[in-house]
Each structure stands twice: as C-alpha cells, then as structure tokens.
Amino acid sequence: MFDRPLILYTTLGCSLCEKAKVEIWPQLAQFQLQLESVDIADDEQLSRLFGWSIPVVGLGDTDDVLCWPFTSHELEAWLRARLN
C-alpha cells in the first residue's frame, strides 16, 4: 500500500521540478511512497525555506530534505537512510 507521502516542494512553472520527477518516479514503488506536490507559493514559511532551492523533496520534516540537483541513486540512498 502506498500511503506515505514523498513531498515535492515546487511552484508553478518550475522546469527543474519536472526534471526532478524523472529521478523521483523510480523510487516511489520501491519505497511504497506516493508523490505529493506542495506549492511553496501557498505558504510563506515554505517560500522562505525553499524559495531558492526548489525542487526539494522530503518526508514531512522541513529540516531534513534533499535539494536539487539529485540523481535517482542519490534519492534512493537518502530514502534508504530514513525509511529502513
């Protein structure tokens, strides 16, 4: 069951976010994650945190995130360290 979210902090028109999704997709099934996009423009705190570094992925803790650029292998290692 895919019930835990992998959060992609993004915003409208983020071309790098589309590139990040290519790296993210292979990891979703492996870790039984569901991709959840969060637009940082809707949240002042998230805009302050990630405005210059999107795309950013996380598991819910905004202090523990992986910022772009990352490869699928780097994302896999990051997730493995947190989920296994």
PDB file of N, CA, C and O in Angstrom:
ATOM      1  N   MET A   1       0.841  -1.183   0.000  1.00  0.00           N
ATOM      2  CA  MET A   1       0.000   0.000   0.000  1.00  0.00           C
ATOM      3  C   MET A   1       0.881   1.240   0.000  1.00  0.00           C
ATOM      4  O   MET A   1       1.854   1.326   0.750  1.00  0.00           O
ATOM      5  N   PHE A   2       0.532   2.188  -0.843  1.00  0.00           N
ATOM      6  CA  PHE A   2       1.292   3.418  -0.984  1.00  0.00           C
ATOM      7  C   PHE A   2       0.579   4.516  -0.210  1.00  0.00           C
ATOM      8  O   PHE A   2      -0.300   5.195  -0.741  1.00  0.00           O
ATOM      9  N   ASP A   3       0.962   4.681   1.039  1.00  0.00           N
ATOM     10  CA  ASP A   3       0.244   5.660   1.844  1.00  0.00           C
ATOM     11  C   ASP A   3       1.145   6.724   2.443  1.00  0.00           C
ATOM     12  O   ASP A   3       0.651   7.748   2.914  1.00  0.00           O
ATOM     13  N   ARG A   4       2.431   6.512   2.438  1.00  0.00           N
ATOM     14  CA  ARG A   4       3.315   7.532   2.983  1.00  0.00           C
ATOM     15  C   ARG A   4       3.708   8.498   1.869  1.00  0.00           C
ATOM     16  O   ARG A   4       4.128   8.060   0.798  1.00  0.00           O
ATOM     17  N   PRO A   5       3.580   9.790   2.100  1.00  0.00           N
ATOM     18  CA  PRO A   5       3.908  10.738   1.036  1.00  0.00           C
ATOM     19  C   PRO A   5       5.408  11.040   0.936  1.00  0.00           C
ATOM     20  O   PRO A   5       6.113  11.137   1.940  1.00  0.00           O
ATOM     21  N   LEU A   6       5.859  11.181  -0.290  1.00  0.00           N
ATOM     22  CA  LEU A   6       7.134  11.814  -0.573  1.00  0.00           C
ATOM     23  C   LEU A   6       6.752  13.186  -1.095  1.00  0.00           C
ATOM     24  O   LEU A   6       6.136  13.309  -2.153  1.00  0.00           O
ATOM     25  N   ILE A   7       7.116  14.201  -0.357  1.00  0.00           N
ATOM     26  CA  ILE A   7       6.676  15.555  -0.684  1.00  0.00           C
ATOM     27  C   ILE A   7       7.673  16.208  -1.638  1.00  0.00           C
ATOM     28  O   ILE A   7       8.878  16.227  -1.391  1.00  0.00           O
ATOM     29  N   LEU A   8       7.138  16.738  -2.724  1.00  0.00           N
ATOM     30  CA  LEU A   8       7.918  17.522  -3.664  1.00  0.00           C
ATOM     31  C   LEU A   8       7.515  18.973  -3.476  1.00  0.00           C
ATOM     32  O   LEU A   8       6.409  19.377  -3.833  1.00  0.00           O
ATOM     33  N   TYR A   9       8.428  19.750  -2.911  1.00  0.00           N
ATOM     34  CA  TYR A   9       8.186  21.180  -2.747  1.00  0.00           C
ATOM     35  C   TYR A   9       8.503  21.829  -4.086  1.00  0.00           C
ATOM     36  O   TYR A   9       9.612  21.694  -4.604  1.00  0.00           O
ATOM     37  N   THR A  10       7.532  22.528  -4.639  1.00  0.00           N
ATOM     38  CA  THR A  10       7.601  23.026  -6.005  1.00  0.00           C
ATOM     39  C   THR A  10       6.853  24.344  -6.103  1.00  0.00           C
ATOM     40  O   THR A  10       6.394  24.880  -5.095  1.00  0.00           O
ATOM     41  N   THR A  11       6.731  24.861  -7.306  1.00  0.00           N
ATOM     42  CA  THR A  11       5.870  26.003  -7.579  1.00  0.00           C
ATOM     43  C   THR A  11       5.531  26.000  -9.058  1.00  0.00           C
ATOM     44  O   THR A  11       6.186  25.321  -9.849  1.00  0.00           O
ATOM     45  N   LEU A  12       4.533  26.740  -9.425  1.00  0.00           N
ATOM     46  CA  LEU A  12       4.056  26.788 -10.797  1.00  0.00           C
ATOM     47  C   LEU A  12       5.174  27.206 -11.748  1.00  0.00           C
ATOM     48  O   LEU A  12       5.878  28.185 -11.501  1.00  0.00           O
ATOM     49  N   GLY A  13       5.326  26.460 -12.826  1.00  0.00           N
ATOM     50  CA  GLY A  13       6.307  26.801 -13.840  1.00  0.00           C
ATOM     51  C   GLY A  13       7.727  26.399 -13.518  1.00  0.00           C
ATOM     52  O   GLY A  13       8.661  26.900 -14.144  1.00  0.00           O
ATOM     53  N   CYS A  14       7.919  25.516 -12.566  1.00  0.00           N
ATOM     54  CA  CYS A  14       9.263  25.086 -12.172  1.00  0.00           C
ATOM     55  C   CYS A  14       9.750  23.992 -13.127  1.00  0.00           C
ATOM     56  O   CYS A  14       9.366  22.830 -12.990  1.00  0.00           O
ATOM     57  N   SER A  15      10.588  24.363 -14.087  1.00  0.00           N
ATOM     58  CA  SER A  15      11.073  23.383 -15.067  1.00  0.00           C
ATOM     59  C   SER A  15      12.020  22.375 -14.425  1.00  0.00           C
ATOM     60  O   SER A  15      12.061  21.217 -14.842  1.00  0.00           O
ATOM     61  N   LEU A  16      12.770  22.791 -13.432  1.00  0.00           N
ATOM     62  CA  LEU A  16      13.650  21.845 -12.739  1.00  0.00           C
ATOM     63  C   LEU A  16      12.842  20.795 -11.985  1.00  0.00           C
ATOM     64  O   LEU A  16      13.297  19.666 -11.807  1.00  0.00           O
ATOM     65  N   CYS A  17      11.652  21.166 -11.545  1.00  0.00           N
ATOM     66  CA  CYS A  17      10.787  20.217 -10.830  1.00  0.00           C
ATOM     67  C   CYS A  17      10.371  19.076 -11.751  1.00  0.00           C
ATOM     68  O   CYS A  17      10.253  17.932 -11.313  1.00  0.00           O
ATOM     69  N   GLU A  18      10.151  19.384 -13.021  1.00  0.00           N
ATOM     70  CA  GLU A  18       9.816  18.337 -13.985  1.00  0.00           C
ATOM     71  C   GLU A  18      11.000  17.390 -14.174  1.00  0.00           C
ATOM     72  O   GLU A  18      10.812  16.182 -14.312  1.00  0.00           O
ATOM     73  N   LYS A  19      12.202  17.927 -14.181  1.00  0.00           N
ATOM     74  CA  LYS A  19      13.399  17.082 -14.275  1.00  0.00           C
ATOM     75  C   LYS A  19      13.549  16.229 -13.021  1.00  0.00           C
ATOM     76  O   LYS A  19      13.953  15.069 -13.105  1.00  0.00           O
ATOM     77  N   ALA A  20      13.228  16.790 -11.869  1.00  0.00           N
ATOM     78  CA  ALA A  20      13.334  16.042 -10.610  1.00  0.00           C
ATOM     79  C   ALA A  20      12.362  14.862 -10.593  1.00  0.00           C
ATOM     80  O   ALA A  20      12.685  13.794 -10.071  1.00  0.00           O
ATOM     81  N   LYS A  21      11.183  15.055 -11.160  1.00  0.00           N
ATOM     82  CA  LYS A  21      10.188  13.972 -11.171  1.00  0.00           C
ATOM     83  C   LYS A  21      10.708  12.736 -11.889  1.00  0.00           C
ATOM     84  O   LYS A  21      10.369  11.614 -11.514  1.00  0.00           O
ATOM     85  N   VAL A  22      11.526  12.929 -12.915  1.00  0.00           N
ATOM     86  CA  VAL A  22      12.123  11.802 -13.638  1.00  0.00           C
ATOM     87  C   VAL A  22      13.000  10.975 -12.698  1.00  0.00           C
ATOM     88  O   VAL A  22      13.054   9.751 -12.810  1.00  0.00           O
ATOM     89  N   GLU A  23      13.681  11.644 -11.777  1.00  0.00           N
ATOM     90  CA  GLU A  23      14.529  10.959 -10.802  1.00  0.00           C
ATOM     91  C   GLU A  23      13.698  10.347  -9.663  1.00  0.00           C
ATOM     92  O   GLU A  23      14.090   9.341  -9.073  1.00  0.00           O
ATOM     93  N   ILE A  24      12.571  10.954  -9.369  1.00  0.00           N
ATOM     94  CA  ILE A  24      11.720  10.523  -8.251  1.00  0.00           C
ATOM     95  C   ILE A  24      10.904   9.285  -8.592  1.00  0.00           C
ATOM     96  O   ILE A  24      10.800   8.372  -7.771  1.00  0.00           O
ATOM     97  N   TRP A  25      10.322   9.236  -9.789  1.00  0.00           N
ATOM     98  CA  TRP A  25       9.377   8.159 -10.136  1.00  0.00           C
ATOM     99  C   TRP A  25       9.895   6.766  -9.829  1.00  0.00           C
ATOM    100  O   TRP A  25       9.147   5.968  -9.264  1.00  0.00           O
ATOM    101  N   PRO A  26      11.157   6.420 -10.176  1.00  0.00           N
ATOM    102  CA  PRO A  26      11.611   5.054  -9.927  1.00  0.00           C
ATOM    103  C   PRO A  26      11.634   4.673  -8.439  1.00  0.00           C
ATOM    104  O   PRO A  26      11.596   3.490  -8.101  1.00  0.00           O
ATOM    105  N   GLN A  27      11.696   5.653  -7.571  1.00  0.00           N
ATOM    106  CA  GLN A  27      11.812   5.361  -6.140  1.00  0.00           C
ATOM    107  C   GLN A  27      10.461   5.179  -5.445  1.00  0.00           C
ATOM    108  O   GLN A  27      10.400   4.609  -4.356  1.00  0.00           O
ATOM    109  N   LEU A  28       9.404   5.646  -6.050  1.00  0.00           N
ATOM    110  CA  LEU A  28       8.094   5.614  -5.392  1.00  0.00           C
ATOM    111  C   LEU A  28       7.645   4.188  -5.074  1.00  0.00           C
ATOM    112  O   LEU A  28       7.274   3.898  -3.937  1.00  0.00           O
ATOM    113  N   ALA A  29       7.676   3.308  -6.055  1.00  0.00           N
ATOM    114  CA  ALA A  29       7.231   1.928  -5.830  1.00  0.00           C
ATOM    115  C   ALA A  29       8.178   1.195  -4.891  1.00  0.00           C
ATOM    116  O   ALA A  29       7.741   0.445  -4.019  1.00  0.00           O
ATOM    117  N   GLN A  30       9.460   1.413  -5.072  1.00  0.00           N
ATOM    118  CA  GLN A  30      10.456   0.716  -4.252  1.00  0.00           C
ATOM    119  C   GLN A  30      10.245   0.985  -2.759  1.00  0.00           C
ATOM    120  O   GLN A  30      10.396   0.081  -1.936  1.00  0.00           O
ATOM    121  N   PHE A  31       9.899   2.217  -2.414  1.00  0.00           N
ATOM    122  CA  PHE A  31       9.733   2.589  -1.015  1.00  0.00           C
ATOM    123  C   PHE A  31       8.265   2.722  -0.619  1.00  0.00           C
ATOM    124  O   PHE A  31       7.950   3.165   0.486  1.00  0.00           O
ATOM    125  N   GLN A  32       7.372   2.335  -1.527  1.00  0.00           N
ATOM    126  CA  GLN A  32       5.928   2.407  -1.296  1.00  0.00           C
ATOM    127  C   GLN A  32       5.499   3.810  -0.865  1.00  0.00           C
ATOM    128  O   GLN A  32       4.843   4.004   0.158  1.00  0.00           O
ATOM    129  N   LEU A  33       5.893   4.767  -1.685  1.00  0.00           N
ATOM    130  CA  LEU A  33       5.591   6.174  -1.430  1.00  0.00           C
ATOM    131  C   LEU A  33       4.630   6.706  -2.479  1.00  0.00           C
ATOM    132  O   LEU A  33       4.549   6.193  -3.595  1.00  0.00           O
ATOM    133  N   GLN A  34       3.918   7.727  -2.099  1.00  0.00           N
ATOM    134  CA  GLN A  34       3.016   8.430  -3.010  1.00  0.00           C
ATOM    135  C   GLN A  34       3.527   9.860  -3.143  1.00  0.00           C
ATOM    136  O   GLN A  34       3.743  10.539  -2.140  1.00  0.00           O
ATOM    137  N   LEU A  35       3.719  10.317  -4.377  1.00  0.00           N
ATOM    138  CA  LEU A  35       4.228  11.667  -4.595  1.00  0.00           C
ATOM    139  C   LEU A  35       3.147  12.690  -4.286  1.00  0.00           C
ATOM    140  O   LEU A  35       2.027  12.607  -4.791  1.00  0.00           O
ATOM    141  N   GLU A  36       3.502  13.651  -3.451  1.00  0.00           N
ATOM    142  CA  GLU A  36       2.596  14.737  -3.094  1.00  0.00           C
ATOM    143  C   GLU A  36       3.306  16.053  -3.393  1.00  0.00           C
ATOM    144  O   GLU A  36       4.341  16.358  -2.799  1.00  0.00           O
ATOM    145  N   SER A  37       2.752  16.820  -4.304  1.00  0.00           N
ATOM    146  CA  SER A  37       3.342  18.118  -4.639  1.00  0.00           C
ATOM    147  C   SER A  37       2.769  19.198  -3.735  1.00  0.00           C
ATOM    148  O   SER A  37       1.558  19.288  -3.534  1.00  0.00           O
ATOM    149  N   VAL A  38       3.663  20.013  -3.197  1.00  0.00           N
ATOM    150  CA  VAL A  38       3.264  21.133  -2.345  1.00  0.00           C
ATOM    151  C   VAL A  38       3.820  22.407  -2.966  1.00  0.00           C
ATOM    152  O   VAL A  38       5.031  22.551  -3.130  1.00  0.00           O
ATOM    153  N   ASP A  39       2.928  23.326  -3.308  1.00  0.00           N
ATOM    154  CA  ASP A  39       3.329  24.592  -3.908  1.00  0.00           C
ATOM    155  C   ASP A  39       3.792  25.541  -2.804  1.00  0.00           C
ATOM    156  O   ASP A  39       3.006  25.935  -1.944  1.00  0.00           O
ATOM    157  N   ILE A  40       5.071  25.900  -2.837  1.00  0.00           N
ATOM    158  CA  ILE A  40       5.606  26.753  -1.770  1.00  0.00           C
ATOM    159  C   ILE A  40       5.037  28.163  -1.825  1.00  0.00           C
ATOM    160  O   ILE A  40       5.101  28.889  -0.833  1.00  0.00           O
ATOM    161  N   ALA A  41       4.482  28.567  -2.968  1.00  0.00           N
ATOM    162  CA  ALA A  41       3.903  29.909  -3.086  1.00  0.00           C
ATOM    163  C   ALA A  41       2.680  30.069  -2.187  1.00  0.00           C
ATOM    164  O   ALA A  41       2.289  31.189  -1.857  1.00  0.00           O
ATOM    165  N   ASP A  42       2.082  28.949  -1.793  1.00  0.00           N
ATOM    166  CA  ASP A  42       0.895  28.976  -0.937  1.00  0.00           C
ATOM    167  C   ASP A  42       1.230  29.090   0.544  1.00  0.00           C
ATOM    168  O   ASP A  42       0.325  29.191   1.372  1.00  0.00           O
ATOM    169  N   ASP A  43       2.515  29.076   0.893  1.00  0.00           N
ATOM    170  CA  ASP A  43       2.919  29.042   2.300  1.00  0.00           C
ATOM    171  C   ASP A  43       4.147  29.935   2.496  1.00  0.00           C
ATOM    172  O   ASP A  43       5.213  29.666   1.943  1.00  0.00           O
ATOM    173  N   GLU A  44       3.988  30.988   3.277  1.00  0.00           N
ATOM    174  CA  GLU A  44       5.070  31.955   3.479  1.00  0.00           C
ATOM    175  C   GLU A  44       6.324  31.307   4.069  1.00  0.00           C
ATOM    176  O   GLU A  44       7.439  31.613   3.646  1.00  0.00           O
ATOM    177  N   GLN A  45       6.145  30.418   5.041  1.00  0.00           N
ATOM    178  CA  GLN A  45       7.288  29.762   5.672  1.00  0.00           C
ATOM    179  C   GLN A  45       8.031  28.880   4.666  1.00  0.00           C
ATOM    180  O   GLN A  45       9.261  28.900   4.615  1.00  0.00           O
ATOM    181  N   LEU A  46       7.296  28.114   3.874  1.00  0.00           N
ATOM    182  CA  LEU A  46       7.942  27.259   2.873  1.00  0.00           C
ATOM    183  C   LEU A  46       8.634  28.103   1.808  1.00  0.00           C
ATOM    184  O   LEU A  46       9.700  27.726   1.321  1.00  0.00           O
ATOM    185  N   SER A  47       8.049  29.230   1.444  1.00  0.00           N
ATOM    186  CA  SER A  47       8.693  30.126   0.483  1.00  0.00           C
ATOM    187  C   SER A  47      10.024  30.630   1.017  1.00  0.00           C
ATOM    188  O   SER A  47      11.007  30.708   0.279  1.00  0.00           O
ATOM    189  N   ARG A  48      10.056  30.973   2.310  1.00  0.00           N
ATOM    190  CA  ARG A  48      11.309  31.414   2.929  1.00  0.00           C
ATOM    191  C   ARG A  48      12.330  30.285   2.961  1.00  0.00           C
ATOM    192  O   ARG A  48      13.507  30.500   2.670  1.00  0.00           O
ATOM    193  N   LEU A  49      11.885  29.081   3.316  1.00  0.00           N
ATOM    194  CA  LEU A  49      12.797  27.943   3.437  1.00  0.00           C
ATOM    195  C   LEU A  49      13.360  27.481   2.100  1.00  0.00           C
ATOM    196  O   LEU A  49      14.560  27.237   1.976  1.00  0.00           O
ATOM    197  N   PHE A  50      12.491  27.362   1.100  1.00  0.00           N
ATOM    198  CA  PHE A  50      12.872  26.681  -0.127  1.00  0.00           C
ATOM    199  C   PHE A  50      12.800  27.535  -1.384  1.00  0.00           C
ATOM    200  O   PHE A  50      12.973  27.017  -2.487  1.00  0.00           O
ATOM    201  N   GLY A  51      12.548  28.826  -1.244  1.00  0.00           N
ATOM    202  CA  GLY A  51      12.360  29.691  -2.399  1.00  0.00           C
ATOM    203  C   GLY A  51      13.498  29.672  -3.393  1.00  0.00           C
ATOM    204  O   GLY A  51      13.275  29.832  -4.593  1.00  0.00           O
ATOM    205  N   TRP A  52      14.725  29.478  -2.912  1.00  0.00           N
ATOM    206  CA  TRP A  52      15.888  29.499  -3.795  1.00  0.00           C
ATOM    207  C   TRP A  52      16.428  28.108  -4.093  1.00  0.00           C
ATOM    208  O   TRP A  52      17.429  27.973  -4.796  1.00  0.00           O
ATOM    209  N   SER A  53      15.774  27.065  -3.565  1.00  0.00           N
ATOM    210  CA  SER A  53      16.359  25.733  -3.717  1.00  0.00           C
ATOM    211  C   SER A  53      15.426  24.687  -4.316  1.00  0.00           C
ATOM    212  O   SER A  53      15.808  23.521  -4.414  1.00  0.00           O
ATOM    213  N   ILE A  54      14.199  25.072  -4.724  1.00  0.00           N
ATOM    214  CA  ILE A  54      13.305  24.071  -5.306  1.00  0.00           C
ATOM    215  C   ILE A  54      13.879  23.580  -6.628  1.00  0.00           C
ATOM    216  O   ILE A  54      14.559  24.332  -7.327  1.00  0.00           O
ATOM    217  N   PRO A  55      13.615  22.340  -6.972  1.00  0.00           N
ATOM    218  CA  PRO A  55      12.795  21.372  -6.264  1.00  0.00           C
ATOM    219  C   PRO A  55      13.502  20.779  -5.049  1.00  0.00           C
ATOM    220  O   PRO A  55      14.719  20.597  -5.028  1.00  0.00           O
ATOM    221  N   VAL A  56      12.698  20.491  -4.058  1.00  0.00           N
ATOM    222  CA  VAL A  56      13.158  19.898  -2.811  1.00  0.00           C
ATOM    223  C   VAL A  56      12.211  18.745  -2.493  1.00  0.00           C
ATOM    224  O   VAL A  56      10.999  18.866  -2.676  1.00  0.00           O
ATOM    225  N   VAL A  57      12.762  17.623  -2.016  1.00  0.00           N
ATOM    226  CA  VAL A  57      11.912  16.514  -1.585  1.00  0.00           C
ATOM    227  C   VAL A  57      12.119  16.268  -0.106  1.00  0.00           C
ATOM    228  O   VAL A  57      13.190  16.528   0.444  1.00  0.00           O
ATOM    229  N   GLY A  58      11.066  15.757   0.531  1.00  0.00           N
ATOM    230  CA  GLY A  58      11.144  15.445   1.945  1.00  0.00           C
ATOM    231  C   GLY A  58      10.051  14.475   2.337  1.00  0.00           C
ATOM    232  O   GLY A  58       9.173  14.131   1.547  1.00  0.00           O
ATOM    233  N   LEU A  59      10.134  14.052   3.571  1.00  0.00           N
ATOM    234  CA  LEU A  59       9.154  13.110   4.115  1.00  0.00           C
ATOM    235  C   LEU A  59       8.259  13.770   5.151  1.00  0.00           C
ATOM    236  O   LEU A  59       7.509  13.088   5.850  1.00  0.00           O
ATOM    237  N   GLY A  60       8.332  15.092   5.256  1.00  0.00           N
ATOM    238  CA  GLY A  60       7.462  15.817   6.171  1.00  0.00           C
ATOM    239  C   GLY A  60       8.207  16.725   7.130  1.00  0.00           C
ATOM    240  O   GLY A  60       7.644  17.703   7.622  1.00  0.00           O
ATOM    241  N   ASP A  61       9.467  16.413   7.403  1.00  0.00           N
ATOM    242  CA  ASP A  61      10.288  17.236   8.286  1.00  0.00           C
ATOM    243  C   ASP A  61      11.043  18.243   7.416  1.00  0.00           C
ATOM    244  O   ASP A  61      11.949  17.863   6.674  1.00  0.00           O
ATOM    245  N   THR A  62      10.677  19.521   7.504  1.00  0.00           N
ATOM    246  CA  THR A  62      11.303  20.526   6.637  1.00  0.00           C
ATOM    247  C   THR A  62      12.766  20.784   6.989  1.00  0.00           C
ATOM    248  O   THR A  62      13.464  21.477   6.249  1.00  0.00           O
ATOM    249  N   ASP A  63      13.241  20.233   8.114  1.00  0.00           N
ATOM    250  CA  ASP A  63      14.656  20.353   8.467  1.00  0.00           C
ATOM    251  C   ASP A  63      15.489  19.230   7.861  1.00  0.00           C
ATOM    252  O   ASP A  63      16.718  19.273   7.914  1.00  0.00           O
ATOM    253  N   ASP A  64      14.831  18.223   7.286  1.00  0.00           N
ATOM    254  CA  ASP A  64      15.521  17.068   6.715  1.00  0.00           C
ATOM    255  C   ASP A  64      14.988  16.843   5.304  1.00  0.00           C
ATOM    256  O   ASP A  64      14.032  16.095   5.097  1.00  0.00           O
ATOM    257  N   VAL A  65      15.620  17.500   4.344  1.00  0.00           N
ATOM    258  CA  VAL A  65      15.160  17.447   2.955  1.00  0.00           C
ATOM    259  C   VAL A  65      16.358  17.199   2.035  1.00  0.00           C
ATOM    260  O   VAL A  65      17.516  17.330   2.431  1.00  0.00           O
ATOM    261  N   LEU A  66      16.035  16.840   0.808  1.00  0.00           N
ATOM    262  CA  LEU A  66      17.051  16.669  -0.227  1.00  0.00           C
ATOM    263  C   LEU A  66      16.764  17.707  -1.311  1.00  0.00           C
ATOM    264  O   LEU A  66      15.690  17.714  -1.913  1.00  0.00           O
ATOM    265  N   CYS A  67      17.737  18.577  -1.548  1.00  0.00           N
ATOM    266  CA  CYS A  67      17.575  19.662  -2.517  1.00  0.00           C
ATOM    267  C   CYS A  67      18.166  19.275  -3.868  1.00  0.00           C
ATOM    268  O   CYS A  67      19.128  18.512  -3.951  1.00  0.00           O
ATOM    269  N   TRP A  68      17.572  19.814  -4.907  1.00  0.00           N
ATOM    270  CA  TRP A  68      18.058  19.636  -6.262  1.00  0.00           C
ATOM    271  C   TRP A  68      19.407  20.320  -6.408  1.00  0.00           C
ATOM    272  O   TRP A  68      19.600  21.385  -5.820  1.00  0.00           O
ATOM    273  N   PRO A  69      20.341  19.770  -7.154  1.00  0.00           N
ATOM    274  CA  PRO A  69      20.207  18.619  -8.035  1.00  0.00           C
ATOM    275  C   PRO A  69      20.480  17.309  -7.301  1.00  0.00           C
ATOM    276  O   PRO A  69      21.349  17.240  -6.432  1.00  0.00           O
ATOM    277  N   PHE A  70      19.725  16.272  -7.662  1.00  0.00           N
ATOM    278  CA  PHE A  70      19.966  14.929  -7.150  1.00  0.00           C
ATOM    279  C   PHE A  70      19.621  13.917  -8.236  1.00  0.00           C
ATOM    280  O   PHE A  70      18.783  14.163  -9.103  1.00  0.00           O
ATOM    281  N   THR A  71      20.293  12.772  -8.160  1.00  0.00           N
ATOM    282  CA  THR A  71      20.017  11.690  -9.094  1.00  0.00           C
ATOM    283  C   THR A  71      19.072  10.702  -8.419  1.00  0.00           C
ATOM    284  O   THR A  71      18.817  10.778  -7.217  1.00  0.00           O
ATOM    285  N   SER A  72      18.572   9.795  -9.204  1.00  0.00           N
ATOM    286  CA  SER A  72      17.719   8.736  -8.664  1.00  0.00           C
ATOM    287  C   SER A  72      18.475   7.933  -7.612  1.00  0.00           C
ATOM    288  O   SER A  72      17.902   7.548  -6.593  1.00  0.00           O
ATOM    289  N   HIS A  73      19.762   7.678  -7.856  1.00  0.00           N
ATOM    290  CA  HIS A  73      20.582   6.910  -6.910  1.00  0.00           C
ATOM    291  C   HIS A  73      20.808   7.683  -5.610  1.00  0.00           C
ATOM    292  O   HIS A  73      20.790   7.096  -4.528  1.00  0.00           O
ATOM    293  N   GLU A  74      21.019   8.987  -5.712  1.00  0.00           N
ATOM    294  CA  GLU A  74      21.188   9.807  -4.503  1.00  0.00           C
ATOM    295  C   GLU A  74      19.892   9.852  -3.706  1.00  0.00           C
ATOM    296  O   GLU A  74      19.912   9.785  -2.477  1.00  0.00           O
ATOM    297  N   LEU A  75      18.767   9.965  -4.403  1.00  0.00           N
ATOM    298  CA  LEU A  75      17.480   9.954  -3.728  1.00  0.00           C
ATOM    299  C   LEU A  75      17.242   8.613  -3.063  1.00  0.00           C
ATOM    300  O   LEU A  75      16.759   8.556  -1.932  1.00  0.00           O
ATOM    301  N   GLU A  76      17.578   7.530  -3.755  1.00  0.00           N
ATOM    302  CA  GLU A  76      17.420   6.194  -3.167  1.00  0.00           C
ATOM    303  C   GLU A  76      18.221   6.066  -1.875  1.00  0.00           C
ATOM    304  O   GLU A  76      17.705   5.562  -0.877  1.00  0.00           O
ATOM    305  N   ALA A  77      19.466   6.512  -1.882  1.00  0.00           N
ATOM    306  CA  ALA A  77      20.296   6.439  -0.680  1.00  0.00           C
ATOM    307  C   ALA A  77      19.717   7.293   0.442  1.00  0.00           C
ATOM    308  O   ALA A  77      19.712   6.881   1.602  1.00  0.00           O
ATOM    309  N   TRP A  78      19.232   8.475   0.099  1.00  0.00           N
ATOM    310  CA  TRP A  78      18.615   9.368   1.098  1.00  0.00           C
ATOM    311  C   TRP A  78      17.395   8.716   1.722  1.00  0.00           C
ATOM    312  O   TRP A  78      17.219   8.749   2.940  1.00  0.00           O
ATOM    313  N   LEU A  79      16.549   8.121   0.882  1.00  0.00           N
ATOM    314  CA  LEU A  79      15.338   7.459   1.384  1.00  0.00           C
ATOM    315  C   LEU A  79      15.685   6.228   2.206  1.00  0.00           C
ATOM    316  O   LEU A  79      15.093   5.997   3.260  1.00  0.00           O
ATOM    317  N   ARG A  80      16.633   5.444   1.737  1.00  0.00           N
ATOM    318  CA  ARG A  80      17.030   4.223   2.453  1.00  0.00           C
ATOM    319  C   ARG A  80      17.503   4.551   3.872  1.00  0.00           C
ATOM    320  O   ARG A  80      17.186   3.837   4.824  1.00  0.00           O
ATOM    321  N   ALA A  81      18.258   5.629   3.996  1.00  0.00           N
ATOM    322  CA  ALA A  81      18.772   6.038   5.306  1.00  0.00           C
ATOM    323  C   ALA A  81      17.644   6.447   6.264  1.00  0.00           C
ATOM    324  O   ALA A  81      17.813   6.387   7.482  1.00  0.00           O
ATOM    325  N   ARG A  82      16.510   6.856   5.723  1.00  0.00           N
ATOM    326  CA  ARG A  82      15.425   7.346   6.568  1.00  0.00           C
ATOM    327  C   ARG A  82      14.291   6.336   6.745  1.00  0.00           C
ATOM    328  O   ARG A  82      13.542   6.414   7.719  1.00  0.00           O
ATOM    329  N   LEU A  83      14.158   5.390   5.815  1.00  0.00           N
ATOM    330  CA  LEU A  83      12.992   4.504   5.850  1.00  0.00           C
ATOM    331  C   LEU A  83      13.348   3.062   6.208  1.00  0.00           C
ATOM    332  O   LEU A  83      12.445   2.284   6.515  1.00  0.00           O
ATOM    333  N   ASN A  84      14.592   2.681   6.183  1.00  0.00           N
ATOM    334  CA  ASN A  84      14.951   1.288   6.512  1.00  0.00           C
ATOM    335  C   ASN A  84      15.606   1.172   7.851  1.00  0.00           C
ATOM    336  O   ASN A  84      15.965   0.072   8.270  1.00  0.00           O
TER     337      ASN A  84
END
